[in-house]
Amino acid sequence: MKDSRFNWQVPSLPDVDIAELAKATQLDPIIVRILVARGFRTADEMTNFLAMDQSVVHDPFLLHDMQKAVERIMSAIEANEKILVYGDYDADGVTSTTIMYETLAQLGADVNYFVPNRFKDGYGPNLAEYQHFINNEQVQLIVTVDNGVAGNEAINYAQEHGVDVVVTDHHEMPDQLPNAYAIVHPRHPEGEYPFGDLSGVGVAFKVACALLEEVPEEFLDLYAIGTIADLVSMTDENRLLVKLGLQLIPETSRIGLQKLIAVAGVETSQIDEETIGFTVAPRINAVGRLGDASQAVKLLTTFDEEQATAIAKDINATNTKRQGLVNEIYEMAAEIAKDEGHRDLQTLVISGHDWHQGVLGIVASRLVELTNKPTIVLSDQNQDGVYKGSGRSVANLNLFEALNPAREHFEGFGGHHMAIGITVKEANLPVLADQLEKAAEQAQLDFRQRPQLNLDATVAISELSTDLVTKIKQLGPFGMDNPVPKLAITNVRVTDVKAIGQNQAHLKFTANQAGQQLAAIAFQRGEIADKLSHLSNTIDLAGTLGINEWRGNVTLQLMTEDLKINGLQVVDQRTTNLAKNLFRDEQQYIFFNPKLLSLIEKQNLGRQLYLYDSPAIQAHQAVVLVDCPPSLKVLRQALQKWQPTQITTYFFHQTDYYASGMPSRTEFATVFAAVKRQPLTKAALLQLGKQLKIDQEKVNFMVKVFFELNFVKMEQGKLLINDEVQTHQLSEAPIYQKRLDLIQTQEKLLYSNGDQLATMLTQLLNVENEGVS
């Protein structure tokens, strides 16, 4: 069973008085510990963070070229020039387009919007589309939202043909910026804006603020959706404005948004950043991934209830189709990621034929989770030798900067630290792969190193409550740079383990600690349910607190992100029935009895079956101890040689020597006397136990002892006393000592409870103990 997937980072708190801060702020001590772990040191800092007043909202005119952009837009409105809002096809772009379009319309502009088609137009300014709008539609001003800083060719064309372009964008800026009339960007090197992590919708909202000369609260619902969807920093003004937007959504006047929330199955009272991020935003994104994203803008801007209902249902169906495509392509891409040509690389560039290009970013994200490698997934959907795709990264590699030095080899390229979009000809796929691998080497990435899991506090189950969940939410909205607090709970035992959900993919269990219980669920960990249910060790858990509501019952639940097994992993599956399904996993199955090994080998199970002294046994790997060893000494020597990472115990045995025990001296004397009375044939010997009312297995054992001590002999097929017998102690017989070892071994290995077994095996593995028999 896999141990933890992450490298846990538990904060060491500075020397501050938690109790005093809790008293001064009237906050729960756990909340104070979380805030201290995140850098807050004083009561005032904590109070101000929670208060979030309007002073955190920055002046939009601090953005580069904002004054210039506002003056050009207002002059266009006054001159009744045709204005085009040129958007983007993801949730950030759709909400940006909606805000800019509605703002200009509100000001009386002659305005229309255009959302490019991902497959026909690609990302950002498209030259052919610009030419169409300028030459055929007589557009006189273009305002981009969530794109533009990398659109040199199209924007230069517009400016050269007398059409000004106002760029509003937030993506990484290339070395050469387009010759736009104005570039409004929060990280422009010549700007003075104090917060560089606005999303595209954030920049559009700021332009709306400047144009309307107020904070337009009616756009805050869109601000929240676009900002959450684009995974930008949830700090500073983003945190306040998203919080206000989330509060607005349940009462939104946007009929289309109401209908979309309804078809997504979300209760409006439950709207938070999680429901937006996992239900609403993916549906908006799905339209742009598979079809025409302008439908999503129409949904958000319509006042027609019938139209809104129809579009919302279409979008929901599109999202269902998107989910199926993702699963299908992911399975194929995952096989490539694990093949011989890719498994040892630090990065992945995976290309396929006829993969739907609209879902490749999601596939790339899932592959990053699977492999811990920066990943680019591409497809030549039209089989024209031109591959389009998306990339996702890990925290330690800026994907845009990693590929930017080779951008002249790409047909299209843009993005930021964690995500990029790219178009490349087939001949340049090796260039792309080499550049990404070289960047990973320079960044000293190692995919074998587990990614970090930053924890905020270690808590006891007794400290947790549903009320604490409500208090934790005060720290939100959560997102990049302000994640949901992750808690560690150490030394718990698990019970009620079961795999749940479709294909038994998820894990549900109960954590027990010092008499307290906590329900827990771990998504995509259903494969360990069987092993976890037999685990003898205590474990540590890491995750986030949530509330589970079912049929009116409200229970506290840990959303488990990772678990860590304490000490040597011992999976207790002791059995007296050696069924075939016990050999289904690809593990090292170790036998102590060669006859039993031979019997299992004849069943052609195709597994790694070894006798305990085989040199083929791999050290530092998991082992399954199939049968009971002859002695603890043999077991200790084997374990110390293998140094296994995990031990699964079947300890199958045909005879329970501990239960049967050692024959008494009286029983030895009785059997000896029976042989002395008259020689016994083999047939008579097999009936002797029944005749003497002694277990036949014991009779057979005692006869073997007599043979080893030369007390008896066989002549002409009969067992009789050896007249030349010499006096010996029964314990001098090797078989006697072997049975004694077996009795002691089985007592410890078969009759101990799970905790005792784990402790004993750990001691045998780690401690030199010549006294162990």
Solvent accessible surface area in square Angstrom, and as a share of the most:
residue,aa,sasa,rsa
1,M,37,0.16
2,K,143,0.61
3,D,51,0.26
4,S,9,0.06
5,R,97,0.35
6,F,51,0.21
7,N,61,0.31
8,W,27,0.09
9,Q,65,0.29
10,V,80,0.46
11,P,41,0.26
12,S,108,0.70
13,L,70,0.35
14,P,52,0.32
15,D,152,0.79
16,V,43,0.25
17,D,86,0.44
18,I,34,0.17
19,A,74,0.57
20,E,99,0.44
21,L,21,0.10
22,A,12,0.09
23,K,145,0.62
24,A,64,0.50
25,T,21,0.12
26,Q,153,0.68
27,L,29,0.14
28,D,35,0.18
29,P,67,0.42
30,I,4,0.02
31,I,2,0.01
32,V,0,0.00
33,R,45,0.17
34,I,0,0.00
35,L,1,0.01
36,V,1,0.00
37,A,32,0.25
38,R,67,0.24
39,G,43,0.42
40,F,42,0.17
41,R,102,0.37
42,T,65,0.38
43,A,26,0.20
44,D,104,0.54
45,E,76,0.34
46,M,0,0.00
47,T,71,0.41
48,N,103,0.53
49,F,43,0.18
50,L,38,0.19
51,A,68,0.52
52,M,23,0.10
53,D,87,0.45
54,Q,108,0.48
55,S,96,0.62
56,V,42,0.24
57,V,30,0.17
58,H,38,0.17
59,D,74,0.38
60,P,22,0.14
61,F,83,0.35
62,L,64,0.32
63,L,3,0.02
64,H,30,0.13
65,D,39,0.20
66,M,1,0.00
67,Q,96,0.43
68,K,91,0.38
69,A,0,0.00
70,V,15,0.09
71,E,98,0.44
72,R,31,0.11
73,I,0,0.00
74,M,58,0.26
75,S,48,0.31
76,A,0,0.00
77,I,21,0.11
78,E,140,0.63
79,A,66,0.52
80,N,104,0.53
81,E,32,0.14
82,K,76,0.32
83,I,3,0.02
84,L,2,0.01
85,V,0,0.00
86,Y,0,0.00
87,G,0,0.00
88,D,4,0.02
89,Y,20,0.07
90,D,38,0.20
91,A,0,0.00
92,D,1,0.00
93,G,0,0.00
94,V,0,0.00
95,T,0,0.00
96,S,0,0.00
97,T,0,0.00
98,T,0,0.00
99,I,0,0.00
100,M,0,0.00
101,Y,54,0.21
102,E,39,0.18
103,T,0,0.00
104,L,0,0.00
105,A,48,0.37
106,Q,107,0.48
107,L,52,0.26
108,G,56,0.54
109,A,15,0.12
110,D,60,0.31
111,V,22,0.13
112,N,93,0.48
113,Y,43,0.16
114,F,39,0.16
115,V,7,0.04
116,P,1,0.01
117,N,45,0.23
118,R,39,0.14
119,F,58,0.24
120,K,145,0.62
121,D,15,0.08
122,G,18,0.17
123,Y,85,0.33
124,G,3,0.02
125,P,22,0.14
126,N,32,0.17
127,L,54,0.27
128,A,67,0.52
129,E,18,0.08
130,Y,0,0.00
131,Q,61,0.27
132,H,71,0.32
133,F,25,0.11
134,I,19,0.09
135,N,80,0.41
136,N,96,0.49
137,E,66,0.30
138,Q,106,0.47
139,V,9,0.05
140,Q,81,0.36
141,L,0,0.00
142,I,0,0.00
143,V,0,0.00
144,T,0,0.00
145,V,0,0.00
146,D,1,0.01
147,N,0,0.00
148,G,2,0.02
149,V,2,0.01
150,A,42,0.33
151,G,8,0.08
152,N,33,0.17
153,E,120,0.54
154,A,2,0.02
155,I,0,0.00
156,N,43,0.22
157,Y,36,0.14
158,A,0,0.00
159,Q,39,0.17
160,E,134,0.60
161,H,97,0.43
162,G,67,0.64
163,V,8,0.05
164,D,27,0.14
165,V,0,0.00
166,V,0,0.00
167,V,0,0.00
168,T,0,0.00
169,D,0,0.00
170,H,8,0.03
171,H,24,0.11
172,E,44,0.20
173,M,44,0.20
174,P,15,0.10
175,D,140,0.73
176,Q,131,0.58
177,L,52,0.26
178,P,8,0.05
179,N,101,0.52
180,A,18,0.14
181,Y,69,0.26
182,A,1,0.01
183,I,12,0.06
184,V,0,0.00
185,H,1,0.01
186,P,8,0.05
187,R,92,0.34
188,H,17,0.07
189,P,110,0.69
190,E,133,0.60
191,G,26,0.25
192,E,133,0.60
193,Y,20,0.08
194,P,81,0.51
195,F,15,0.06
196,G,20,0.19
197,D,59,0.31
198,L,0,0.00
199,S,0,0.00
200,G,0,0.00
201,V,0,0.00
202,G,0,0.00
203,V,0,0.00
204,A,0,0.00
205,F,0,0.00
206,K,1,0.00
207,V,0,0.00
208,A,0,0.00
209,C,8,0.05
210,A,3,0.02
211,L,10,0.05
212,L,27,0.13
213,E,156,0.70
214,E,102,0.46
215,V,61,0.35
216,P,1,0.01
217,E,114,0.51
218,E,84,0.38
219,F,2,0.01
220,L,7,0.04
221,D,2,0.01
222,L,0,0.00
223,Y,0,0.00
224,A,0,0.00
225,I,0,0.00
226,G,0,0.00
227,T,1,0.00
228,I,16,0.08
229,A,26,0.20
230,D,25,0.13
231,L,129,0.64
232,V,21,0.12
233,S,7,0.05
234,M,3,0.01
235,T,44,0.26
236,D,55,0.29
237,E,0,0.00
238,N,0,0.00
239,R,9,0.03
240,L,8,0.04
241,L,1,0.00
242,V,0,0.00
243,K,64,0.27
244,L,50,0.25
245,G,0,0.00
246,L,18,0.09
247,Q,106,0.47
248,L,54,0.27
249,I,1,0.01
250,P,57,0.36
251,E,142,0.64
252,T,5,0.03
253,S,100,0.65
254,R,25,0.09
255,I,37,0.19
256,G,0,0.00
257,L,0,0.00
258,Q,82,0.37
259,K,48,0.20
260,L,0,0.00
261,I,2,0.01
262,A,68,0.53
263,V,48,0.28
264,A,18,0.14
265,G,68,0.65
266,V,21,0.12
267,E,119,0.53
268,T,64,0.37
269,S,94,0.61
270,Q,97,0.43
271,I,19,0.09
272,D,39,0.20
273,E,29,0.13
274,E,109,0.49
275,T,29,0.17
276,I,0,0.00
277,G,27,0.26
278,F,154,0.64
279,T,31,0.18
280,V,0,0.00
281,A,3,0.02
282,P,28,0.17
283,R,34,0.13
284,I,0,0.00
285,N,26,0.13
286,A,0,0.00
287,V,10,0.06
288,G,0,0.00
289,R,29,0.11
290,L,28,0.14
291,G,27,0.26
292,D,72,0.37
293,A,2,0.01
294,S,26,0.17
295,Q,56,0.25
296,A,0,0.00
297,V,0,0.00
298,K,77,0.33
299,L,0,0.00
300,L,3,0.01
301,T,26,0.15
302,T,16,0.09
303,F,182,0.76
304,D,73,0.38
305,E,102,0.46
306,E,142,0.64
307,Q,70,0.31
308,A,0,0.00
309,T,42,0.24
310,A,54,0.42
311,I,8,0.04
312,A,0,0.00
313,K,121,0.51
314,D,85,0.44
315,I,3,0.02
316,N,39,0.20
317,A,63,0.49
318,T,34,0.20
319,N,3,0.01
320,T,86,0.50
321,K,125,0.53
322,R,27,0.10
323,Q,83,0.37
324,G,40,0.38
325,L,36,0.18
326,V,4,0.02
327,N,75,0.38
328,E,105,0.47
329,I,4,0.02
330,Y,35,0.13
331,E,116,0.52
332,M,82,0.37
333,A,0,0.00
334,A,8,0.07
335,E,114,0.51
336,I,51,0.26
337,A,3,0.02
338,K,112,0.47
339,D,57,0.29
340,E,137,0.61
341,G,56,0.54
342,H,41,0.18
343,R,124,0.45
344,D,95,0.49
345,L,70,0.35
346,Q,30,0.13
347,T,4,0.02
348,L,0,0.00
349,V,22,0.13
350,I,1,0.00
351,S,43,0.28
352,G,8,0.08
353,H,114,0.51
354,D,82,0.42
355,W,17,0.06
356,H,35,0.16
357,Q,17,0.08
358,G,0,0.00
359,V,0,0.00
360,L,0,0.00
361,G,2,0.02
362,I,37,0.19
363,V,0,0.00
364,A,0,0.00
365,S,40,0.26
366,R,82,0.30
367,L,0,0.00
368,V,22,0.13
369,E,147,0.66
370,L,87,0.43
371,T,23,0.14
372,N,32,0.17
373,K,5,0.02
374,P,1,0.01
375,T,0,0.00
376,I,0,0.00
377,V,0,0.00
378,L,0,0.00
379,S,0,0.00
380,D,7,0.03
381,Q,57,0.25
382,N,121,0.62
383,Q,118,0.53
384,D,86,0.44
385,G,23,0.22
386,V,42,0.24
387,Y,8,0.03
388,K,60,0.25
389,G,10,0.10
390,S,14,0.09
391,G,0,0.00
392,R,53,0.19
393,S,5,0.03
394,V,22,0.13
395,A,78,0.61
396,N,118,0.61
397,L,10,0.05
398,N,31,0.16
399,L,0,0.00
400,F,10,0.04
401,E,109,0.49
402,A,8,0.06
403,L,0,0.00
404,N,29,0.15
405,P,90,0.57
406,A,6,0.05
407,R,73,0.27
408,E,128,0.58
409,H,69,0.31
410,F,16,0.07
411,E,95,0.42
412,G,29,0.28
413,F,22,0.09
414,G,9,0.09
415,G,9,0.09
416,H,51,0.23
417,H,65,0.29
418,M,66,0.30
419,A,19,0.15
420,I,5,0.03
421,G,34,0.32
422,I,6,0.03
423,T,24,0.14
424,V,0,0.00
425,K,100,0.43
426,E,93,0.42
427,A,90,0.69
428,N,34,0.18
429,L,25,0.13
430,P,79,0.49
431,V,49,0.28
432,L,0,0.00
433,A,35,0.27
434,D,97,0.50
435,Q,22,0.10
436,L,0,0.00
437,E,31,0.14
438,K,102,0.43
439,A,9,0.07
440,A,0,0.00
441,E,110,0.50
442,Q,136,0.61
443,A,43,0.33
444,Q,161,0.72
445,L,24,0.12
446,D,55,0.29
447,F,38,0.16
448,R,145,0.53
449,Q,121,0.54
450,R,118,0.43
451,P,53,0.33
452,Q,113,0.50
453,L,8,0.04
454,N,98,0.50
455,L,7,0.04
456,D,12,0.06
457,A,7,0.05
458,T,57,0.33
459,V,7,0.04
460,A,35,0.27
461,I,8,0.04
462,S,78,0.50
463,E,75,0.34
464,L,19,0.09
465,S,49,0.32
466,T,52,0.30
467,D,78,0.40
468,L,3,0.01
469,V,8,0.04
470,T,78,0.45
471,K,62,0.26
472,I,11,0.06
473,K,124,0.53
474,Q,89,0.39
475,L,1,0.01
476,G,3,0.03
477,P,6,0.04
478,F,19,0.08
479,G,29,0.28
480,M,88,0.39
481,D,103,0.53
482,N,8,0.04
483,P,61,0.39
484,V,60,0.34
485,P,2,0.01
486,K,34,0.15
487,L,1,0.00
488,A,2,0.02
489,I,0,0.00
490,T,46,0.27
491,N,94,0.48
492,V,0,0.00
493,R,96,0.35
494,V,24,0.14
495,T,61,0.36
496,D,96,0.50
497,V,27,0.15
498,K,108,0.46
499,A,26,0.20
500,I,48,0.25
501,G,44,0.43
502,Q,153,0.68
503,N,136,0.70
504,Q,105,0.47
505,A,29,0.23
506,H,40,0.18
507,L,0,0.00
508,K,82,0.35
509,F,4,0.02
510,T,22,0.13
511,A,0,0.00
512,N,30,0.15
513,Q,32,0.14
514,A,104,0.80
515,G,78,0.75
516,Q,84,0.37
517,Q,125,0.56
518,L,6,0.03
519,A,38,0.29
520,A,0,0.00
521,I,18,0.09
522,A,2,0.02
523,F,106,0.44
524,Q,114,0.51
525,R,9,0.03
526,G,6,0.06
527,E,114,0.51
528,I,7,0.04
529,A,11,0.08
530,D,59,0.31
531,K,28,0.12
532,L,1,0.01
533,S,61,0.39
534,H,67,0.30
535,L,22,0.11
536,S,7,0.05
537,N,17,0.09
538,T,29,0.17
539,I,0,0.00
540,D,15,0.08
541,L,0,0.00
542,A,0,0.00
543,G,0,0.00
544,T,19,0.11
545,L,19,0.10
546,G,15,0.15
547,I,66,0.34
548,N,57,0.29
549,E,110,0.49
550,W,159,0.56
551,R,204,0.75
552,G,74,0.72
553,N,97,0.50
554,V,80,0.46
555,T,65,0.38
556,L,28,0.14
557,Q,22,0.10
558,L,0,0.00
559,M,56,0.25
560,T,11,0.07
561,E,67,0.30
562,D,1,0.01
563,L,2,0.01
564,K,65,0.27
565,I,9,0.04
566,N,43,0.22
567,G,66,0.63
568,L,20,0.10
569,Q,14,0.06
570,V,0,0.00
571,V,0,0.00
572,D,27,0.14
573,Q,26,0.12
574,R,63,0.23
575,T,30,0.18
576,T,100,0.58
577,N,105,0.54
578,L,30,0.15
579,A,36,0.28
580,K,126,0.53
581,N,87,0.45
582,L,33,0.17
583,F,5,0.02
584,R,141,0.51
585,D,54,0.28
586,E,125,0.56
587,Q,25,0.11
588,Q,8,0.03
589,Y,1,0.01
590,I,0,0.00
591,F,0,0.00
592,F,14,0.06
593,N,65,0.33
594,P,79,0.50
595,K,164,0.70
596,L,18,0.09
597,L,19,0.10
598,S,47,0.30
599,L,100,0.50
600,I,6,0.03
601,E,86,0.39
602,K,149,0.63
603,Q,68,0.30
604,N,134,0.69
605,L,38,0.19
606,G,67,0.65
607,R,70,0.26
608,Q,65,0.29
609,L,26,0.13
610,Y,41,0.16
611,L,48,0.24
612,Y,64,0.24
613,D,86,0.44
614,S,24,0.15
615,P,129,0.81
616,A,55,0.43
617,I,18,0.09
618,Q,109,0.48
619,A,47,0.36
620,H,118,0.53
621,Q,90,0.40
622,A,27,0.21
623,V,0,0.00
624,V,0,0.00
625,L,0,0.00
626,V,0,0.00
627,D,6,0.03
628,C,16,0.10
629,P,0,0.00
630,P,42,0.26
631,S,11,0.07
632,L,12,0.06
633,K,85,0.36
634,V,34,0.19
635,L,0,0.00
636,R,7,0.02
637,Q,93,0.41
638,A,7,0.06
639,L,0,0.00
640,Q,40,0.18
641,K,129,0.55
642,W,5,0.02
643,Q,67,0.30
644,P,6,0.04
645,T,78,0.45
646,Q,4,0.02
647,I,0,0.00
648,T,1,0.00
649,T,0,0.00
650,Y,9,0.04
651,F,0,0.00
652,F,26,0.11
653,H,36,0.16
654,Q,159,0.71
655,T,41,0.24
656,D,42,0.22
657,Y,51,0.19
658,Y,81,0.31
659,A,72,0.56
660,S,37,0.24
661,G,18,0.17
662,M,46,0.21
663,P,7,0.04
664,S,54,0.35
665,R,177,0.65
666,T,100,0.58
667,E,41,0.18
668,F,9,0.04
669,A,60,0.46
670,T,47,0.28
671,V,0,0.00
672,F,53,0.22
673,A,40,0.31
674,A,4,0.03
675,V,2,0.01
676,K,139,0.59
677,R,158,0.58
678,Q,110,0.49
679,P,67,0.42
680,L,12,0.06
681,T,55,0.32
682,K,140,0.59
683,A,71,0.55
684,A,40,0.31
685,L,28,0.14
686,L,109,0.54
687,Q,108,0.48
688,L,1,0.01
689,G,2,0.02
690,K,166,0.70
691,Q,124,0.55
692,L,35,0.18
693,K,186,0.79
694,I,19,0.10
695,D,83,0.43
696,Q,49,0.22
697,E,53,0.24
698,K,28,0.12
699,V,0,0.00
700,N,55,0.28
701,F,11,0.05
702,M,0,0.00
703,V,8,0.05
704,K,109,0.46
705,V,0,0.00
706,F,4,0.02
707,F,85,0.35
708,E,82,0.37
709,L,11,0.05
710,N,83,0.43
711,F,24,0.10
712,V,3,0.02
713,K,66,0.28
714,M,75,0.34
715,E,82,0.37
716,Q,185,0.82
717,G,47,0.45
718,K,91,0.39
719,L,1,0.01
720,L,41,0.20
721,I,26,0.13
722,N,15,0.08
723,D,131,0.68
724,E,145,0.65
725,V,56,0.32
726,Q,130,0.58
727,T,132,0.77
728,H,70,0.31
729,Q,112,0.50
730,L,24,0.12
731,S,60,0.39
732,E,98,0.44
733,A,1,0.00
734,P,92,0.58
735,I,37,0.19
736,Y,36,0.14
737,Q,81,0.36
738,K,113,0.48
739,R,6,0.02
740,L,59,0.30
741,D,28,0.15
742,L,25,0.13
743,I,21,0.11
744,Q,73,0.32
745,T,2,0.01
746,Q,3,0.01
747,E,76,0.34
748,K,92,0.39
749,L,0,0.00
750,L,29,0.14
751,Y,112,0.43
752,S,14,0.09
753,N,84,0.43
754,G,22,0.22
755,D,63,0.33
756,Q,100,0.44
757,L,0,0.00
758,A,11,0.08
759,T,74,0.43
760,M,31,0.14
761,L,0,0.00
762,T,42,0.24
763,Q,102,0.45
764,L,10,0.05
765,L,13,0.06
766,N,97,0.50
767,V,78,0.45
768,E,126,0.57
769,N,64,0.33
770,E,136,0.61
771,G,70,0.67
772,V,20,0.11
773,S,56,0.36
